[in-house]
Amino acid sequence: MNIQFNYMYRDGANYKQFGNVVFTNTQKLSIGFINESISEKLIDSLWFYAGQWGLKDLHHFEWDDEIDHMLHEYEDVELTTEEPTNGDIADFLLKIKSH
């Protein structure tokens, strides 16, 4: 099964924009291991910079200095049969480990 990484962008006015990417899981890593590995790299157990992790920025509306910021929120990972949209989850975990 593939791995779906779910995340969102929430601005200061609490408007949300959701996204996800699907990775292959050739090493058959467990959801628990993947979640723990991601959680170790989050800012205050929740946030990350999508660009640093090679993920699409979900901020799609016109920038507003009063409410906008660059941080995205991690939601969860789950098993899926959806087709991969990215590389392998093991490579992704190696990438975020360096940030």
N, C-alpha and C positions, 0 to 999 in steps of 0.2 A: 504494500500500500504506500501511497505517496503521503507527504506531510504538507498540510495547509497552515501557513503562518498568517494569523489575523492581527491586524493593527488598525489604528485610526488616528486622525488628526482632530483635536478638539481645541477650538480657539477660546479666548478669554470670555467670550459671551456664551460659551457652551454649545456652539454649533459644531456638529460632528460630521466627519467625512470618513467613510470606511473603505478599507482595502484589504487585499490578501494576495499572497503568492503561493504557488504550489511547487514543492521541491520533490525530487526523487529521494528515495531512502535506500540506496544500494547496500549500505552497511547494516540495515535493519535496526537502527537506533530506536530505543524506546521513547515514547512520548515523555515520560518522566525525565529521562536523561536530557532530551532536547530542551524541555522547558527549564530545567535547572541550569543548563549551559547558557541559555538566553538570559535568564533571570540574573545570573552573576554579572552580566555586562550592562544591565539597565541602570539608569540614573534614578536614584531614590526608589528603586524597585518597580518602576513604571515606564520611564521615558527613555527615548533613544533618538538619535539623529538619523533619519531615513537615508539620507545621502551617504553618510559614512558607512552604512551597512549595505549599500548598493540597492536600496529599495526606492520605489517611486515615492516622491513627495506627494502627499494627499491634499495639500493646500491648493485648492482650485479657484477660490474666490479672490477678488481684488484685495491686495494687502491693505490692512488697517493697522497702523502703528499702535493704536490703543488696545487692541485685543489679540493681535497675531504674534506668533513666535515660531521657532523652527522645530520644536520638539514634537515627536509622535508618541502615541501610547501603544504599548504592547498589550494585546488582549489574551491570546492563547495560541496553541498549536493543536492540530487534530489530524487524525487519519482521514484520508480521502481517496476516492477512486478517480477524482478529477485529473485531467492531463496536466503534466508539469508545465509551469510557465517560467521557471528559473532552473538553476542547476541542481546539484545535490545538496541535501541538508548538511552533510558532513563538511562540505566545502564552505557553506555559509557559516557554520559554527566556527571554523578556523578563521574566516574573515573577521567576524565580530570579536573574536578573542584578541585580535591585534589592536582593537580600538579601546 
